[in-house]
Amino acid sequence: MRSVVPLKIEMMQTLSLIGQVDANGHLRLDVPTHLPPGDVELVLVINPVASTPARSQAYDFSDLAGRLQWQGDAIAMQRTIRDEW
């Protein structure tokens, strides 16, 4: 028989937050956790946040769109075109 070895389950947390870099170029984080004291591994991804530009009004595409006034049987026309292949 094999002996069962209990697994150590570690709690990994994923945080997403907006930080602020000071005038000296330092980023300071103060994040409360529920972890016991000890070493932790950190993975830090720094992605500059672009200032959000003022939203412009949505473009009106009505001048680019049109309508087809179809006269006839659309299914029959599709079959005719397919038969040409």
N, C-alpha and C positions, 0 to 999 in steps of 0.2 A: 504494500500500500504506500501511496505517496503521502507525505505530510503536507498539510495545508499551511501556506505561509500567508499571514494576513498582509494585505496591501496597505501601504500608507497613502491615504487619500489627501491630496493637497488641494486647497481651494485657490483657484486662479481667478482673479478679477480683471475685467476689461473696463477701463474707464475712458470716457470721452469728455473732455472739458476744454474750455478756452482759457488760456493763460495769457499773461502779459509780460513782455520783456522790458526791463527797466532801461534807463539811459546808459548804463554800463554794459548792456548786452546780456544781463543775467536773467534767467528764468527761474523763479522759485516756486516750488510746489509744497503745499501743506495739505495732505490728503489723509483724512482719518480712515483707518481700516479696522477690521475686526480680527486682525492677524496677531498671533502671539509675538512677543519680542524675538528678534533674530534676523538673520540675513534673508533678503528677498532678491529675486532677479527682476529687473525692470527692463522693459522694452519701450523706448520713447521714440515716437514718430513726430517730428516737428514739421508742420505744414502751415506756412504763412496764410493767414486769413485775409482774403482780398476784401477791401471795403465794398459793400454792396452798392452798386450804382442805382440811381433813381430809376424806377421802372418806367419804361416808355409805354405808350399805349400800343396794344397789339396791332399789327399791320392788317389793313383791310385788303383781303385778297379778292374781293368781289370783281375787281377790274381784270383779273387774270383767269377767272373761272367762267365757264359758259354752260349752256345746256344744249343737249342734242334733241331735236324734235324727231324721234324715230318713227318712221312710217313703215310698218311691215312686221314680219315675224322674226324676232331676234334669234330665237333658237334655230330656225331654219337657216338663217344667215351664218351662224356659227358653224353649223354642220357643213354648209357649202364651203366655207373657208378651210375647215379641217380636211375636207375631202381633197382639197388642192395639194396638201402636203403629201 
